């Protein structure tokens, strides 16, 4: 006899998009990441070889494409949702990751902000569980929204005293 597993909600992507400002944040990240090798290649190309300069031109084209494409693709993929029973996230660029963590398994809830995130008014909520797969991270949230979510998840996790191990 076949067993059919059903869920009242079903397996679906999380409902909420991250903050729209994340596209500028991701653009800045790509620009900073790709600028270093570009500068090195141009300097070496000017000093040593035109072939290196040609490679630098190729890297410049790749940088321009990445500056446009990466934020758009990440915006299309990244989602999050926090319910009274679980937290869900979907993220990734090349390797998409969909994570769900029941609040009964939550050990810590943290809010982090790097320098670029602070500049754009964004934050990341990190929910650590007993899972060996690591924490559930929801990046690119409005800083105030992230603070509110961290507080809410902490309270919900404290209220759920069941042992889910």
N, C-alpha and C positions, 0 to 999 in steps of 0.2 A: 504494500500500500504506500503510495507516494504521500509524503508530508508536504503541505504547502504552508510556508511561513508568510504571514501577512502582518502588516503594521497599519495602524489607523492613519498614519501620515504618509507612509511609504518612503522609499529612498528617493530623495529629491535634493537638489542643491539648496544650500542655505538661502534665505530670502533677501537679505539686505546687502546692498553694495557698500563698499568702503567710501570714505569721504572723497568727493571729487578733487580736492586739492592734492590727493595722492599722485595724480598724473604729473603735476609739476615736481613733486618730490622724487618720483621715479625717473623723470627726465634728468633732474640734477644728479641723481645717483649714476645713471648711465654716462652722462657727460663727464663726471669726475673720474669714473672708472676707466673710460676710454681715452681721456685727455693725456694721461701720463705716457702710455706707449706711443701715442701720436707725436708728442713733443720729442721723446727720445729718438724716434725714427727720423723725424725731420732733422734734428741736430746731427745724428750720425750720417744721414743722407747728404747733408751739406758738406760734412767733413770728409766722408769716405767714398761714397759711390752714388751714382744716379739710380742704380737698381734699388738701393734702400729708399731713396726718395720716391721711386715708383711704388714700392710697398707702402710707404707712408701715405701716398695718394689713395691707394686701395683701402687703407685703414680709415682714412678720412671719409670715404664714401660709406664704408661699413658703419662708422660712427653716426653719420647723418641718417642712415636708414634705422639704426637702433634707437636714435633719439626720437624718431617718429613712431616706430612700430612697437617697441617694448612697452611704453606706458599704455598704449591702446590695448595691447593683448592682455597685459596684466589687469587692466580695468575690466575687461570682458570676463576674466576668470575669477578674480577675488570676490568672495562673498562671505557673509557671516550671519549667525543667528544665535540668540541666547533665549532659551525658554525657561520655564520654572523647573524643568527637569534635566536639561542638558545644554551644552554649548556646541555649536557646529562651526566649522570653518572650511573654506575651499580656497586654495592658493596654489602658487607655482607658476612657472613660465614654461620650462621644458618638461619638468616632471610635475604634473598636477597632483595635488594632495587634497583629499577630502577627509576631514577628521571630525569625530563626534565623541564627546566625553560626557557621561552622566554626572550630574552634580554630586551624586553620592560618592564619586571617586575623587573629587577635587581635594587637593592637599593645600595648594596656595594659589592666590590670585594676585598678580602684580601688574603694575602699569609702568612701562618704560618709554623714554623719549630720548633719542639721539639728537645731536646738534641740528641736523637737517630737519628732522621731524619737528623740533621746537620752532625752527624758522618758519615752517609751513603750518604750525598750529595743530600738529598731528601727534598721535601716541599709539602705542601698541599695548594690548592686553595679553598677558601670558598666563594661561591657566595650567598649572602643573597637576598631574594626576599620578596614580600609581602605575601608569602604563610605562612599559619599557620603550615605547615608541617616542617618548618625549612629550613635551608640553603642546597644548593647543595654543597657537599664536594668531591673534587677529591684529594685523598691522593696518596702519593708515586710517585710523579712526580720528574723528574730531577729539581734541584733548579733553574737553569737558564731557563728551559722551563716553570716552574711555574711563574717565574717573567715575562717572555714574555707573557704568557697567561693572567695573571692578568692585565698587561698593555693593551693588545689588547681588552679584554672583557670590561675594563673600558671605553676605547675609543668608542667601538661599542655601549655600553649602553648609553653613553652620546649623541651619534649621533641619537639614536632612542628615540625621545622625545614624542612619542605617549603615551597617558594615557591608560594603559592596566588594570586599576583596575576595 
